[in-house]
Amino acid sequence: MSDVSCRATAALLDALESQGIDTARLVDEAGLDLATLEDLDRSIGWDDFVALMGRVDSLGDETFLEG
């Protein structure tokens, strides 16, 4: 698979931050660079995107469900 635009990752990070999630830590745990993911002119490899989504998945469904 090819690259994923950081426009998508920036939108994801914004949504996570709105839920009070420490995105810097999440990104670091995925082995990625926050500045890169927030740069709308960049892209990341598919494997990096999968690693990021794996960290998001580890947060659990309840993180995103409204009470």
C-alpha positions in Angstrom: 0.0 0.0 0.0 1.1 3.6 -0.5 1.3 6.6 1.7 -1.4 8.3 3.9 -1.7 12.0 3.8 -1.0 13.8 7.1 -4.2 15.8 6.4 -5.9 12.6 7.6 -3.6 12.1 10.6 -4.0 15.8 11.6 -7.8 15.4 11.6 -7.5 12.3 13.7 -5.2 13.9 16.2 -7.6 16.9 16.5 -10.5 14.6 17.2 -8.4 12.7 19.8 -7.3 15.9 21.5 -10.9 17.0 21.7 -11.5 13.9 23.8 -8.7 14.8 26.1 -6.3 12.3 24.8 -2.6 13.0 25.1 -1.7 12.7 21.4 2.0 13.5 21.9 2.3 10.4 24.1 0.1 8.3 21.7 2.2 9.2 18.7 5.5 8.6 20.6 4.2 5.2 21.6 3.6 4.4 18.0 7.2 5.4 17.2 6.2 8.4 15.1 6.9 12.2 15.1 4.1 14.5 16.1 5.4 17.4 14.0 5.4 15.2 10.9 1.8 14.0 11.5 0.6 17.6 12.0 2.3 18.8 8.8 -0.5 18.9 6.2 2.0 18.8 3.3 3.6 15.5 4.4 2.5 11.9 4.3 3.5 8.8 6.2 3.8 5.2 5.1 1.0 2.8 5.4 2.9 0.8 8.1 3.3 3.9 10.2 -0.4 4.7 9.8 -1.3 1.1 10.9 1.0 1.6 13.9 -0.8 4.8 14.8 -4.2 3.2 14.4 -3.1 0.3 16.6 -2.3 2.8 19.4 -5.7 4.4 18.9 -7.4 1.0 19.0 -5.6 0.2 22.3 -7.5 3.1 23.9 -10.7 1.1 23.8 -14.2 1.8 22.6 -15.3 3.5 25.8 -12.9 6.3 25.1 -15.1 7.5 22.2 -18.5 6.7 23.6 -20.5 9.6 25.2 -22.0 8.9 28.6 
